[in-house]
Amino acid sequence: MLDFSQITRDLFIGVTPQSADYSLLWENGVRLIINMRFGQSPYPHPDPGSMPIDILWMRTFDNPFLPIPQKYLLTGTHKALETISKGGKVYSHCAKGRHRSVAMGASILIAQGYSAKDAMAVIKQQRPISDPYIFYIKARIQQFERLWKHHAHASLPKINL
């Protein structure tokens, strides 16, 4: 049985799905899987479905000395927002659904208007095993929030007065 949690209407966080789990994810409306594991084959497991779910593989470690690159969080967030805008849902995973997948999930929530503090709180509430408050994950989430705010303001049209 796949260990995952529904965080919001559009976002799920959990462990690495096996090939047999794709049908469950599809039935739940998942159209994008963001794999936050570094591991070699067999990750990600192939989707055997006739209409495969998109997979975005962001190879990263769960290690305070090798932080998750912000470019990975930005790339995953943009792809997630694109999927959600088309009516799909997103599944973010790592080995245990506690750290890397949580950083990605929090980044997606921040892009949807949550503060970093609220994003971490809702994830912790919906997935009690998650640990968004461990220092190196919390730091990445907070840095993403600052980066996203700058990114959002940088994309606003300039007004000449």
N, CA, C and O of each residue as an XYZ file, in Angstrom:
644
protein
N       0.841     -1.188      0.000
C       0.000      0.000      0.000
C       0.882      1.244      0.000
O       1.797      1.365      0.814
N       0.608      2.146     -0.894
C       1.377      3.371     -1.047
C       1.161      4.286      0.163
O       0.023      4.576      0.532
N       2.253      4.737      0.773
C       2.209      5.642      1.920
C       2.258      7.080      1.392
O       3.318      7.586      1.023
N       1.085      7.724      1.363
C       1.028      9.107      0.904
C      -0.066      9.851      1.648
O      -0.937      9.249      2.277
N      -0.001     11.171      1.562
C      -0.980     12.029      2.224
C      -1.454     13.094      1.257
O      -0.668     13.642      0.484
N      -2.746     13.384      1.305
C      -3.277     14.488      0.520
C      -3.111     15.751      1.364
O      -3.657     15.856      2.462
N      -2.356     16.697      0.835
C      -2.049     17.927      1.561
C      -3.113     18.980      1.281
O      -3.656     19.592      2.201
N      -3.398     19.179      0.018
C      -4.474     20.079     -0.417
C      -5.233     19.359     -1.521
O      -4.934     18.208     -1.838
N      -6.195     20.024     -2.093
C      -6.971     19.437     -3.186
C      -6.068     19.025     -4.350
O      -6.359     18.058     -5.054
N      -4.960     19.770     -4.553
C      -4.106     19.569     -5.720
C      -2.765     18.914     -5.437
O      -2.011     18.645     -6.372
N      -2.444     18.650     -4.174
C      -1.097     18.230     -3.822
C      -1.100     17.015     -2.888
O      -1.801     16.985     -1.876
N      -0.296     16.017     -3.261
C      -0.059     14.828     -2.458
C       1.443     14.728     -2.187
O       2.257     15.115     -3.025
N       1.800     14.208     -1.020
C       3.200     13.965     -0.677
C       3.305     12.551     -0.123
O       2.453     12.106      0.646
N       4.370     11.848     -0.528
C       4.537     10.496     -0.019
C       5.865      9.882     -0.385
O       6.841     10.571     -0.682
N       5.872      8.551     -0.355
C       7.071      7.768     -0.647
C       7.102      7.427     -2.141
O       6.160      7.704     -2.884
N       8.206      6.823     -2.547
C       8.381      6.441     -3.949
C       7.318      5.433     -4.373
O       7.194      4.373     -3.759
N       6.551      5.749     -5.412
C       5.543      4.782     -5.864
C       6.183      3.633     -6.633
O       7.161      3.816     -7.358
N       5.618      2.463     -6.461
C       5.995      1.301     -7.254
C       5.129      1.314     -8.517
O       4.140      2.044     -8.589
N       5.496      0.523     -9.485
C       4.726      0.488    -10.736
C       3.247      0.220    -10.496
O       2.397      0.795    -11.177
N       2.930     -0.643     -9.539
C       1.529     -0.986     -9.249
C       0.751      0.176     -8.631
O      -0.479      0.136     -8.595
N       1.434      1.195     -8.151
C       0.764      2.322     -7.481
C       0.264      3.392     -8.448
O      -0.535      4.245     -8.060
N       0.715      3.361     -9.683
C       0.354      4.414    -10.621
C      -1.147      4.487    -10.883
O      -1.691      5.574    -11.073
N      -1.807      3.354    -10.894
C      -3.252      3.383    -11.139
C      -3.975      4.094    -10.002
O      -4.936      4.822    -10.249
N      -3.536      3.898     -8.764
C      -4.122      4.608     -7.623
C      -3.889      6.115     -7.750
O      -4.796      6.909     -7.502
N      -2.688      6.501     -8.131
C      -2.397      7.927     -8.302
C      -3.254      8.515     -9.432
O      -3.801      9.610     -9.300
N      -3.361      7.782    -10.532
C      -4.179      8.242    -11.663
C      -5.636      8.439    -11.226
O      -6.262      9.446    -11.556
N      -6.165      7.460    -10.477
C      -7.550      7.549     -9.992
C      -7.760      8.746     -9.076
O      -8.872      9.268     -8.989
N      -6.715      9.186     -8.395
C      -6.787     10.354     -7.522
C      -6.528     11.662     -8.267
O      -6.456     12.725     -7.650
N      -6.389     11.586     -9.580
C      -6.233     12.789    -10.390
C      -4.807     13.259    -10.577
O      -4.582     14.330    -11.141
N      -3.827     12.476    -10.114
C      -2.426     12.878    -10.250
C      -2.013     12.790    -11.714
O      -2.182     11.759    -12.364
N      -1.467     13.897    -12.217
C      -1.001     13.933    -13.602
C       0.483     14.298    -13.684
O       1.075     14.304    -14.763
N       1.076     14.602    -12.515
C       2.510     14.888    -12.459
C       3.080     14.292    -11.176
O       2.554     14.511    -10.085
N       4.157     13.540    -11.325
C       4.908     13.028    -10.194
C       6.257     13.731    -10.193
O       6.970     13.730    -11.197
N       6.600     14.329     -9.058
C       7.910     14.954     -8.913
C       8.742     14.062     -8.008
O       8.472     13.939     -6.813
N       9.749     13.448     -8.592
C      10.642     12.529     -7.895
C      11.829     13.325     -7.360
O      12.609     13.875     -8.137
N      11.969     13.387     -6.033
C      13.043     14.146     -5.392
C      14.176     13.235     -4.902
O      14.952     13.626     -4.031
N      14.271     12.041     -5.453
C      15.321     11.100     -5.053
C      16.497     11.168     -6.008
O      16.337     11.441     -7.197
N      17.663     10.921     -5.478
C      18.850     10.880     -6.330
C      19.057      9.512     -6.954
O      19.608      9.401     -8.049
N      18.621      8.482     -6.269
C      18.890      7.085     -6.595
C      18.939      6.710     -8.056
O      18.320      7.345     -8.910
N      19.675      5.682     -8.312
C      19.800      5.137     -9.655
C      18.606      4.231     -9.946
O      17.692      4.102     -9.132
N      18.634      3.618    -11.104
C      17.590      2.684    -11.487
C      17.381      1.684    -10.364
O      18.384      1.246     -9.799
N      16.202      1.292     -9.994
C      14.960      1.371    -10.746
C      14.110      2.586    -10.439
O      12.892      2.516    -10.598
N      14.690      3.702    -10.004
C      13.905      4.903     -9.718
C      14.003      5.850    -10.884
O      15.112      6.057    -11.376
N      12.950      6.430    -11.355
C      11.592      6.115    -10.940
C      11.107      4.824    -11.586
O      11.529      4.452    -12.681
N      10.225      4.168    -10.887
C       9.636      2.948    -11.434
C       8.789      3.331    -12.646
O       8.115      4.360    -12.613
N       8.805      2.550    -13.690
C       8.026      2.897    -14.885
C       6.524      2.836    -14.632
O       6.036      2.012    -13.859
N       5.821      3.716    -15.293
C       4.362      3.742    -15.225
C       3.834      2.815    -16.310
O       4.013      3.088    -17.497
N       3.183      1.719    -15.918
C       2.712      0.754    -16.902
C       1.382      1.132    -17.553
O       0.891      0.408    -18.419
N       0.803      2.249    -17.149
C      -0.517      2.624    -17.639
C      -0.533      2.987    -19.107
O       0.496      3.324    -19.694
N      -1.722      2.911    -19.692
C      -1.866      3.254    -21.101
C      -1.782      4.767    -21.307
O      -1.468      5.227    -22.405
N      -2.061      5.542    -20.255
C      -1.921      6.997    -20.295
C      -0.973      7.386    -19.161
O      -1.425      7.788    -18.089
N       0.343      7.270    -19.388
C       1.305      7.457    -18.312
C       1.235      8.849    -17.679
O       0.927      9.846    -18.332
N       1.532      8.869    -16.393
C       1.617     10.117    -15.644
C       2.987     10.736    -15.937
O       3.995     10.030    -15.977
N       3.020     12.059    -16.141
C       4.293     12.751    -16.347
C       5.152     12.615    -15.100
O       4.651     12.684    -13.977
N       6.443     12.423    -15.304
C       7.388     12.330    -14.193
C       8.485     13.363    -14.400
O       9.096     13.436    -15.466
N       8.721     14.154    -13.373
C       9.821     15.113    -13.362
C      10.792     14.629    -12.291
O      10.437     14.559    -11.114
N      12.004     14.300    -12.690
C      12.975     13.722    -11.770
C      13.990     14.788    -11.391
O      14.809     15.194    -12.217
N      13.939     15.240    -10.152
C      14.846     16.245     -9.601
C      15.840     15.521     -8.692
O      15.608     15.403     -7.489
N      16.925     15.044     -9.253
C      17.902     14.238     -8.500
C      18.568     15.083     -7.415
O      19.374     15.967     -7.705
N      18.218     14.793     -6.163
C      18.790     15.534     -5.051
C      18.940     14.636     -3.833
O      18.326     13.573     -3.744
N      19.765     15.082     -2.904
C      20.057     14.329     -1.693
C      19.271     14.878     -0.512
O      18.815     16.021     -0.531
N      19.118     14.048      0.518
C      18.574     14.478      1.803
C      19.770     14.603      2.739
O      20.089     13.686      3.497
N      20.426     15.764      2.668
C      21.685     15.930      3.364
C      21.897     17.415      3.664
O      21.798     18.239      2.755
N      22.184     17.772      4.917
C      22.378     19.189      5.237
C      23.606     19.800      4.564
O      23.702     21.023      4.466
N      24.543     18.978      4.102
C      25.747     19.493      3.461
C      25.590     19.664      1.950
O      26.418     20.309      1.307
N      24.536     19.090      1.390
C      24.225     19.222     -0.038
C      22.777     19.682     -0.160
O      21.890     18.866     -0.411
N      22.527     20.976      0.015
C      21.144     21.456      0.015
C      20.460     21.268     -1.337
O      21.106     21.242     -2.385
N      19.156     21.141     -1.283
C      18.356     21.036     -2.505
C      18.563     22.311     -3.314
O      18.345     23.405     -2.792
N      18.975     22.200     -4.565
C      19.148     23.402     -5.377
C      17.820     24.146     -5.574
O      16.792     23.541     -5.878
N      17.868     25.440     -5.399
C      16.659     26.241     -5.598
C      16.147     26.118     -7.032
O      14.942     26.209     -7.266
N      17.050     25.910     -7.996
C      16.583     25.754     -9.386
C      15.694     24.527     -9.522
O      14.786     24.521    -10.353
N      15.936     23.474     -8.718
C      15.076     22.302     -8.746
C      13.693     22.643     -8.178
O      12.668     22.233     -8.723
N      13.683     23.392     -7.083
C      12.399     23.774     -6.490
C      11.625     24.687     -7.439
O      10.407     24.560     -7.563
N      12.319     25.602     -8.107
C      11.654     26.480     -9.085
C      11.130     25.681    -10.275
O       9.993     25.878    -10.703
N      11.945     24.789    -10.803
C      11.526     23.980    -11.953
C      10.311     23.127    -11.598
O       9.330     23.090    -12.341
N      10.382     22.448    -10.468
C       9.263     21.613    -10.036
C       8.007     22.405     -9.784
O       6.909     21.967    -10.127
N       8.161     23.577     -9.181
C       7.011     24.430     -8.889
C       6.345     24.916    -10.171
O       5.120     24.886    -10.284
N       7.134     25.356    -11.124
C       6.549     25.812    -12.392
C       5.799     24.677    -13.098
O       4.696     24.876    -13.607
N       6.401     23.498    -13.126
C       5.746     22.347    -13.767
C       4.472     21.968    -13.011
O       3.466     21.613    -13.625
N       4.515     22.044    -11.681
C       3.333     21.722    -10.868
C       2.215     22.729    -11.138
O       1.061     22.339    -11.311
N       2.543     24.003    -11.175
C       1.519     25.025    -11.430
C       0.894     24.842    -12.815
O      -0.307     25.041    -12.996
N       1.712     24.467    -13.772
C       1.209     24.200    -15.126
C       0.231     23.021    -15.106
O      -0.835     23.081    -15.718
N       0.596     21.969    -14.410
C      -0.263     20.779    -14.306
C      -1.567     21.111    -13.598
O      -2.642     20.720    -14.054
N      -1.478     21.824    -12.492
C      -2.662     22.194    -11.718
C      -3.582     23.101    -12.536
O      -4.805     22.973    -12.478
N      -2.984     24.018    -13.298
C      -3.805     24.934    -14.111
C      -4.613     24.186    -15.170
O      -5.622     24.693    -15.659
N      -4.166     22.974    -15.524
C      -4.873     22.147    -16.505
C      -5.810     21.145    -15.833
O      -6.369     20.272    -16.496
N      -5.980     21.273    -14.504
C      -6.899     20.408    -13.784
C      -6.283     19.163    -13.175
O      -6.988     18.353    -12.573
N      -4.969     19.002    -13.325
C      -4.295     17.836    -12.761
C      -3.837     18.073    -11.342
O      -3.852     19.197    -10.840
N      -3.431     16.997    -10.709
C      -2.894     17.058     -9.347
C      -1.445     16.603     -9.383
O      -0.987     15.989    -10.347
N      -0.735     16.921     -8.303
C       0.702     16.679     -8.244
C       1.030     15.777     -7.065
O       0.473     15.931     -5.978
N       1.942     14.831     -7.291
C       2.456     13.939     -6.252
C       3.951     14.164     -6.138
O       4.693     13.890     -7.081
N       4.400     14.658     -4.997
C       5.818     14.867     -4.729
C       6.291     13.746     -3.814
O       5.651     13.454     -2.804
N       7.421     13.111     -4.168
C       7.889     12.010     -3.333
C       9.396     12.019     -3.169
O      10.143     12.575     -3.975
N       9.805     11.377     -2.088
C      11.201     11.053     -1.821
C      11.190      9.695     -1.136
O      10.175      9.000     -1.173
N      12.274      9.310     -0.523
C      12.358      7.967      0.048
C      11.306      7.707      1.126
O      10.666      6.656      1.126
N      11.125      8.658      2.041
C      10.206      8.447      3.155
C       9.082      9.476      3.222
O       8.240      9.406      4.117
N       9.054     10.423      2.298
C       8.005     11.441      2.322
C       8.116     12.367      3.517
O       7.108     12.805      4.072
N       9.351     12.666      3.914
C       9.562     13.467      5.122
C      10.281     14.782      4.865
O       9.976     15.778      5.522
N      11.232     14.820      3.928
C      12.089     15.995      3.782
C      12.061     16.601      2.376
O      11.458     17.654      2.169
N      12.704     15.947      1.418
C      12.825     16.523      0.070
C      11.468     16.735     -0.586
O      11.219     17.788     -1.174
N      10.598     15.751     -0.488
C       9.256     15.893     -1.069
C       8.480     16.997     -0.375
O       7.659     17.673     -0.995
N       8.738     17.175      0.900
C       8.081     18.226      1.689
C       8.580     19.600      1.250
O       7.792     20.540      1.147
N       9.888     19.726      0.988
C      10.424     20.998      0.496
C       9.770     21.361     -0.839
O       9.408     22.516     -1.065
N       9.623     20.371     -1.719
C       8.972     20.634     -3.006
C       7.505     20.981     -2.797
O       7.003     21.930     -3.399
N       6.819     20.231     -1.958
C       5.411     20.516     -1.688
C       5.215     21.907     -1.118
O       4.306     22.628     -1.529
N       6.063     22.287     -0.170
C       5.969     23.624      0.426
C       6.223     24.701     -0.622
O       5.575     25.748     -0.607
N       7.151     24.450     -1.521
C       7.430     25.415     -2.589
C       6.205     25.611     -3.478
O       5.890     26.736     -3.867
N       5.530     24.539     -3.793
C       4.312     24.625     -4.608
C       3.244     25.427     -3.870
O       2.573     26.269     -4.466
N       3.088     25.166     -2.580
C       2.096     25.913     -1.793
C       2.453     27.393     -1.716
O       1.568     28.245     -1.795
N       3.730     27.708     -1.563
C       4.161     29.110     -1.537
C       3.795     29.790     -2.851
O       3.313     30.923     -2.853
N       4.018     29.111     -3.955
C       3.662     29.675     -5.265
C       2.157     29.859     -5.408
O       1.704     30.680     -6.206
N       1.380     29.098     -4.638
C      -0.080     29.238     -4.666
C      -0.581     30.263     -3.652
O      -1.790     30.447     -3.508
N       0.338     30.934     -2.944
C      -0.063     32.019     -2.065
C       0.128     31.780     -0.573
O      -0.125     32.680      0.228
N       0.562     30.599     -0.188
C       0.826     30.323      1.223
C       2.127     31.013      1.642
O       3.019     31.209      0.815
N       2.237     31.376      2.905
C       3.529     31.778      3.449
C       4.314     30.500      3.725
O       3.736     29.416      3.799
N       5.620     30.625      3.876
C       6.428     29.448      4.211
C       5.938     28.840      5.523
O       5.833     27.620      5.646
N       5.643     29.684      6.487
C       5.176     29.212      7.797
C       3.882     28.417      7.650
O       3.752     27.339      8.230
N       2.923     28.937      6.881
C       1.643     28.246      6.703
C       1.793     26.976      5.867
O       1.128     25.974      6.128
N       2.667     27.021      4.866
C       2.893     25.840      4.033
C       3.458     24.694      4.883
O       3.005     23.555      4.780
N       4.445     25.008      5.717
C       5.023     23.975      6.579
C       3.990     23.437      7.564
O       3.944     22.238      7.837
N       3.162     24.334      8.093
C       2.152     23.910      9.083
C       1.105     22.990      8.463
O       0.742     21.977      9.062
N       0.617     23.329      7.276
C      -0.419     22.489      6.657
C       0.161     21.133      6.254
O      -0.513     20.110      6.370
N       1.390     21.125      5.788
C       2.010     19.845      5.435
C       2.176     18.989      6.686
O       1.862     17.799      6.667
N       2.664     19.578      7.761
C       2.854     18.830      9.009
C       1.518     18.312      9.541
O       1.440     17.197     10.057
N       0.475     19.119      9.414
C      -0.852     18.699      9.885
C      -1.387     17.531      9.053
O      -1.926     16.572      9.606
N      -1.244     17.605      7.747
C      -1.807     16.585      6.860
C      -0.922     15.334      6.749
O      -1.412     14.244      6.454
N       0.370     15.505      6.987
C       1.311     14.377      6.916
C       2.201     14.437      8.161
O       3.319     14.950      8.103
N       1.707     13.916      9.282
C       2.426     14.035     10.556
C       3.856     13.494     10.531
O       4.698     13.965     11.295
N       4.151     12.510      9.666
C       5.510     11.969      9.593
C       6.482     12.966      8.957
O       7.695     12.820      9.107
N       5.976     13.959      8.262
C       6.842     14.931      7.597
C       7.601     15.755      8.635
O       7.164     15.902      9.776
N       8.733     16.281      8.217
C       9.545     17.110      9.111
C      10.037     18.348      8.367
O      11.223     18.461      8.058
N       9.120     19.281      8.080
C       9.549     20.497      7.386
C      10.373     21.416      8.266
O      10.980     22.365      7.769
N      10.407     21.149      9.571
C      11.090     22.046     10.501
C      12.537     21.659     10.773
O      13.240     22.389     11.473
N      13.008     20.518     10.233
C      14.416     20.192     10.393
C      15.206     21.320      9.724
O      14.840     21.771      8.638
N      16.268     21.770     10.352
C      16.909     23.032      9.995
C      17.252     23.188      8.523
O      17.047     24.268      7.969
N      17.759     22.166      7.876
C      18.205     22.337      6.500
C      17.051     22.314      5.497
O      17.183     22.869      4.406
N      15.933     21.691      5.836
C      14.754     21.727      4.964
C      14.015     23.045      5.179
O      13.620     23.697      4.212
N      13.830     23.435      6.416
C      13.185     24.712      6.727
C      13.924     25.867      6.058
O      13.292     26.774      5.518
N      15.247     25.841      6.089
C      16.033     26.903      5.458
C      15.790     26.967      3.955
O      15.719     28.057      3.388
N      15.662     25.808      3.299
C      15.415     25.797      1.846
C      14.022     26.340      1.536
O      13.836     27.074      0.565
N      13.043     25.973      2.370
C      11.674     26.453      2.171
C      11.626     27.963      2.354
O      11.016     28.666      1.548
N      12.262     28.464      3.401
C      12.262     29.912      3.642
C      13.007     30.660      2.549
O      12.589     31.742      2.136
N      14.102     30.091      2.082
C      14.823     30.726      0.982
C      13.975     30.719     -0.290
O      13.975     31.692     -1.044
N      13.259     29.628     -0.525
C      12.387     29.582     -1.697
C      11.328     30.683     -1.616
O      11.033     31.338     -2.615
N      10.762     30.884     -0.435
C       9.754     31.934     -0.276
C      10.320     33.295     -0.692
O       9.659     34.038     -1.417
N      11.524     33.626     -0.247
C      12.150     34.901     -0.628
C      12.402     34.951     -2.130
O      12.141     35.966     -2.777
N      12.906     33.863     -2.676
C      13.182     33.778     -4.109
C      11.897     33.917     -4.917
O      11.873     34.624     -5.924
N      10.829     33.249     -4.483
C       9.566     33.304     -5.211
C       8.981     34.712     -5.185
O       8.469     35.191     -6.197
N       9.055     35.370     -4.044
C       8.552     36.751     -3.955
C       9.313     37.649     -4.913
O       8.718     38.474     -5.606
N      10.625     37.490     -4.950
C      11.437     38.284     -5.882
C      11.089     37.927     -7.321
O      10.962     38.804     -8.176
N      10.938     36.639     -7.580
C      10.597     36.133     -8.911
C       9.248     36.707     -9.368
O       9.104     37.125    -10.517
N       8.277     36.722     -8.472
C       6.938     37.237     -8.797
C       6.991     38.726     -9.079
O       6.370     39.202    -10.030
N       7.723     39.461     -8.267
C       7.834     40.908     -8.480
C       8.634     41.231     -9.736
O       8.331     42.200    -10.431
N       9.644     40.432    -10.029
C      10.465     40.665    -11.219
C       9.661     40.452    -12.484
O       9.979     41.041    -13.518
N       8.620     39.620    -12.430
C       7.846     39.332    -13.641
C       6.680     40.310    -13.831
O       5.982     40.251    -14.843
N       6.470     41.205    -12.863
C       5.402     42.192    -13.017
C       5.822     43.231    -14.046
O       6.997     43.592    -14.110
N       4.880     43.718    -14.853
C       5.250     44.735    -15.841
C       5.642     46.029    -15.130
O       5.061     46.403    -14.111
N       6.640     46.698    -15.696
C       7.084     47.976    -15.157
C       6.133     49.076    -15.608
O       5.708     49.118    -16.763
N       5.813     49.949    -14.689
C       4.902     51.059    -14.997
C       5.686     52.357    -14.960
O       6.299     52.689    -13.945
N       5.669     53.085    -16.054
C       6.337     54.389    -16.110
C       5.351     55.462    -15.690
O       4.257     55.571    -16.244
N       5.749     56.252    -14.705
C       4.876     57.327    -14.241
C       5.311     58.648    -14.784
O       4.688     59.670    -14.495
